[in-house]
Amino acid sequence: MSLALSDDQLAMYQRDGFLLQSQLFDIEEIELLRRSAKADKQLDDHSFGRGDGEGGTVRLALWNHPGQGIYGAFARCERLVSAAEQILRDEPYHYHSKMIMKDARVGGAWAWHQDYGYWYGNGVLTPNLVSCFIAVDPSTHENGCLQVIRGSHLCGRIHHKLTGEQAGADAERVAEVAKRFEHRYVEMAPGDVLFFHANLLHRSDQNHSEHPRWSMICCYNAKSNDPYKDSHHPRYTPLSRLPDSAIKEVGAQRFSSDEHAMAWLDPNREASASRLEE
């Protein structure tokens, strides 16, 4: 099920700053990811919180290198990487992945922001990066689905400042952007994927519902956009792609009798989350 984006889809991405692909991962694939994530004590231990400035806390886990397990099988699969290559028009490498754990009733909000608003400070010279938002749970208006401002990536990088413990885009400018561009709630079913530009303004509300909203986001940078300095995210590192079939193969190993077969992270390489927390 390798993905090849059409010229019309690529033009839509360039115009809107995002592209939604329904059911990019099938029920079995996304269930393997969901079961793995929610039973993963290491993932839970690796997670940390960010106050949202509205009385809530966002919980997430973040890692730089995709690894050999189920998370890496998603991030390295041809389906995502080939689409990232088309969007970036360059060889993509894995910038980082994260699991957003918006739990039922307590999941916090994300302020309006651009990802490049963060990554600019990491020595990345251009916004030629793409994020791939994979819905693990249903993502609805009620449980705090992603919201976007269509076409806002064309506004360029907006100044960011702290909103609670998060860096949010300048509120006055966001309000003016919202007057001219369409604000959209992106509801998604498990297995849907949203590709979006690093300068697209996006946010999400708190989850006051009875239903969790977990999602995995894989971020890719272009090889030619290699940062000029070191940071907590990696400089260009060649990405070893996997066939799409690897997801189910690795997922089956994840639930094999050998509990040590699929270690989540290499603790000697992955300090990014703890650094961000500090």
N, C-alpha and C positions, 0 to 999 in steps of 0.2 A: 504493500500500500504506500509506496514512495510517493511523495507529494511533488508535483510540478505546478507552480503557479503560472497562470495564463498572463498574457500581456494586459488584459483587462483588470485582472486582480492586482497586478503590480501597479497599474495606473491608479487604481482605487486606493491602494496603500499610500502612494505618494500624495494623493489628493487629501485623504482623510487623516492620515497618520496612524491608521490601524486597519487590520483585516481580520475578520472573524471566520474561522473554519469550523463548521459543525462536524461533530463526531469524527475528528481526526484520529482519535484512538477509540478502539472498540470497547465493548463492555468488559470483556475479559482482561484486556490490558489495563484499563483504568481501575478495575477492581483489585488487580495485583498491586498497583501503586497505592491505592487507598488502604488496603489491608497492611501493606508493608509499613506505611507511614504511621498509622495509628497504633501499631503494635511495637513500634521501634523505640525502645527505651533510650538508646543513644541519641536519637533525634530529639526526644523530649528533653534529655539532659543538656543537649547542645543549644536548646532554644533560649531566647532572652526576650525581654519586654521593652516596649517603647511607649511612654505616655503619649496620648493623642491630644492633650490640651483640652479635652472635653470630659475628663473624668474617667476615661477608659484606658486600657493598655492593649497594644498590639503585640502578639507573640509570634515570633518567627525563628527559624534556624537558617543559617546561611553558610555556604561552603564554596570554595574556589574551584577545586578540581573535581570533575564529574565522578570519578571512581569506577569501580568494577561492578557495583551492585545495581539494584533496580533503578535508583535515581540516575545513575550514570547511563543505564540502558536507554532511558528516555532522553536525556540530554545529548547523547551521542548518536541517536538513531537517525538514519538517513532521512526520514520523514521531516524532522525538524531542521537538521543541519543543511539539507539541500534548499529548503525554503529560506533559511537565513542567508545562504549564499546568494540566492537570487535577489533578495531584498537589499543586501549590503553591496552586491556587485563586486564581491571580493571573497577571498578565503576567510571563513569565519573561525574564530576560536572561542572557547568557553571562557567567558569573563567571570561569571559565577552563577550559582543556582540558589534558590531559597524556597523554603516551605512556609507559606503564610498560614498560621493556625488561628483562624477566626472562630473561636469556639462558641457554642450556643449560649446565648444570654449575656456573655461576658466579653466577647471579642471586640476589641477597640477599633477606632476609625483610623484612616490615613488622611492626612491633610492634602489639599491640592498640591501637587508637585510634579516636577519633571525628573526623570531618572538622571538626565544629563546635569541637572542642577546639583546632584551629588557627585557624579563621575567627573565633572569638569575639574574638581579639585584633586583628582587622582592623576593628573597629567595627561588625560585623554584630550587630544586637540580638536576633534570634530565630533558631532553627535551621530556619527555613522555606526550606531549600535542598534540592536533590536532585542526586545524582550518577548518571550513566548509564554503566555499565561495559560497554564493547563488547569482546567476545572477538575478538581478531585471530587468535591461534593457539588450538588446543585448550587448554583450561584444566582441568587434572586434579589429582587428589590428589598424583600423583608429581612434577609440575612446579611445584607451589606455587600452586594455585588459591586464590581468595579464600575466607576463612572468616568466618562471621558468627555473632553470638549473637542468635538470633531474639527479637524483642521488647525488646531492650536499649535501643532508642531511648526507651523509656518511663521509663528511669532518669534522664533529664535529663543535663546536661553533667557529665562526670567530670573531675576535675583531671588535667592532663597534665604530665609531666616528661620530661626527656631519657632516652632509652634508646639508647645509642650516639650517633649524630648525628640520631636521630629523636625526636620528641616522642610518647611513648606514654602511654596512660591508666594511672592509678594501679593497680599490679599487685594490691595487696590487694583493692581494690574490684572489679576485673575477676574475680578468683578467686571472690568471693562472688556476683557476678552470674551467673557460669557455673554455680554450684550450683543456681540457680533457673530458668535459662532454657536453651533448647536450643542447643547448639553444632552448627553445620552447615558442612560443606564444600560449596561451590557449584561443582560441575563444570559446564563450559560448552563448547559447540561453537562454532567460528567463526561469527559472525553473531548469536549469542545476546546479549541485553542484560539486565543486572541494574540496576534502578532502586533506589536505596537512600537512606534518610533520613540527614541530616547528623549525627544523634546515634547512629546504629547502630554498635555496636562491631564492628570487623572487623580482620582481619590476614591475612597469608599467610606460608607457610614458604619457606625457601630452595629453589632449584631445583637438585637434584642429578641430575636426569634428563638424557637426551640430547636433550631436546626444548625449544625456547624457549617462553616464555609471555609474548607481548606483548599488551598491551591498551591501548585508548584510553578515557579517562574524560572525559566532558563534564559540567561542573558548572554548574547554573543557580541563580540567586537570584531571589526574588520582587521585583517592582518596589517593593512597599510595604515591603520589608525592606532598602531602600537603606542602605548603611553610613553612619554619621554622621561618619566621618572618612576621609581618603585612606589607602590602603595600597598594597602591591604588586599587589593585585587590584583590578579596576575598580569604581567606583560605577555606578549605573544607567546603562546605555547601551542604547538601543533596539536590538533584535535584528532584523535583516532576514532573514525566513524564506525558505526555498527550497522548491520542490516536490520531492517525493521523487525524481523523475526526474533531478534535477540531479546526483545522485551519479554516475550512469553517464556523463552528459554531461561533467562536469568530469573524471572519471577518464579518459575517452578523450583529453581535452586534455593531461592529465598525461603521457601517453606519446606525444604528437604529436612531430613533427620539431622544433618550436620549443622548445628546452630552457629558454628564458626566459619561456615563456608562463605558468607557474604558480609564481611565487616563493612559497616557504613562509611567510616572515614579512616584515613591514616592520621592519627593524632600528631604525628611529627610534621605534617604538612599543613594542617588545617587550624590556624589560629585566628582566622578572619572574624568569626563571630565574637570571640572574646575580646578582640581588639576594638571592635565596634562598640561593644558593651562598655568598655572602659572609656 
